[in-house]
Amino acid sequence: MTAPNTDYDGQMASVYKEGRALPSSTVDAWVSRAKSHLPNGATTVLDLGAGTGRFSRALAEALSVTVLAMEPAAGMREQAVASVASPRVHVVAGAAQALPFASESVDLIWAPKFCIMSSTSARAPWRSGES
């Protein structure tokens, strides 16, 4: 099953944040859950498929870490840069299929929608048991 093509660089990018907004209590609950998985001494969290940065700033502030907000769509990255505004958050281009980071350079990967939004090629190795 192939996911439909959605243009996250066009109109979707400009309305995504408003259309997918969450109450702060929901964001806090998710961040609290992430904190329970954060190793001691952690300094860096990868927000994989960060979109408009909905969780990026909250993760950075609550966990006292640097967040690499990685998003493949330029339009979504532009929205993240405009809305996140935190020295602890760095918005970067990239996709799950080819992470632009050195091995073991992040302490936690935050990917709440990865299985929903990722491409078939990104999921294939995990589905088949390969690594």
N, C-alpha and C positions, 0 to 999 in steps of 0.2 A: 504494500500500500504506500503510495507516494503522497506526501503532504502537498496541498495546493500551494502554488506560488503566491506569496504575499509580498507586496512592495513595501518593505520597511524603510526604504529611502525616500519615499514619496509622501502621499497624504497620510498614510498610517503613522509615520514618525511624528507628524505634527499633532495628532489627536490621541496617541497611545497613552501618554501619561494621564490625561484626564479620564479617558475611557477605562483604564485599568487601575484607577486609584484605589488604595486600600485605607481603611481607618488606621490611625496611628497605633491603636491597641493591637491590631492584627500584625502590623509590621513588627511591633515590639515582641509579640509572641513568637514570630518566626526567628527574630534575631536572638531571642533567649534560647531557642532550640539550637541554633547554630553555635552559640556560646558553649553549650553542653558538650559539643564535639571538638572544641578548639583545644589543641595541645598546649600544655604549659610552656610559656616562653614564646608563643607564636607571635610573629610580627607581620605576616602577610597573608591576606585572603584573596583568592581569585573569585570574582563575581562573574561566572561563566554565562555568557548571553545576557549581559547586564541591561540591555535595552536602554531605557531612559534613565537608568540608575536608581530605580525605585528603592532598592535595598542597599545600595552602595554606601551612601552617607550614614545610614543607620548602623550598618555593620561596622564601619570605621569608627564611629563615635562610641558605640556601646562596647566594642571589643578592644578598643585602643590599639588598632592595627592599621596598616596601610592596606587599602583595597585596590586591586587592579581590576577595574571595571571593563572587562573585555566584551566587545560587541562587534559582529561582522558588518552590520549595516551602518553606513556612514550617516544616514539621516537620524538614526537612533542615537549614535554617538554624539552628534551635534546637540540633540536635545539633552543628553546626559551632561555634557559640558556646561550647557546653559543653566541647568537646574541643580546640579549637585553642589558646586562651589565649596569644596573642602580640600585643604592641603593634604589630607590623608587619602584622598581618592584620585587615582590616575586613570583616566579613560583611555583605553588602548584598542587598536584594531586587531582583530584576530578571530579565529574560529576553532572549535573543538577538535577538528580533524588535524590541525597543525598548530599546536600551542606555541606562541612566540616567546617562550620562557625556558630557561635552563632547567634541567631535571632537578627536582626537589627544591625549587625556589619559592614555592608557596606552602603554607602550613595547612590550609583548608580550602577546598573548592566548594563554593556556594553555587548551586545549580538547580534552583527550585523548579524550573520549567524545562530542563534539558530534554527529558524524554518526550515531552509534548511537542516541542518546537524544533528539535534537532533533525538534521537530514538523515536519511536512511544510511548513507555512507558513514556518518559519525557513529551511529548506533551499531552497525554491523559487527565490529570486533567483539563488543560486549555480548551481543545476542548469540554469537557463535562460540563464545568461550575462548576466543583468541585474546592475546594481549599485545 
